[in-house]
Amino acid sequence: MPRQSLARVNSYLLECNANHEGAFATSIASDAILDEAHRAMADFYNAASAEEIVFGNNMTTLTFHISRSLSARLAGRR
């Protein structure tokens, strides 16, 4: 992992790691960082909006969730 990325992750974990959408200052700071990351990735991938960007635990988990969603749609169970 690049040192700059490691430094950002370390800073996040030490300074504002909190549940999202909470009323605490750490929650608000965490939400702001996540919003910034969504906007940066949307810009990087030339997405229409930041709402198109989804973060997950890892690629295996994301693939599992996508496959379940697709199979439900194919079976007609939105």
Secondary structure, DSSP 8 states (H G I E B T S, - for coil): --HHHHHHHHHHHHHT---TT-SSHHHHHHHHHHHHHHHHHHHHHT-S-GGG----S-HHHHHHHHHHHHHHHHTT--
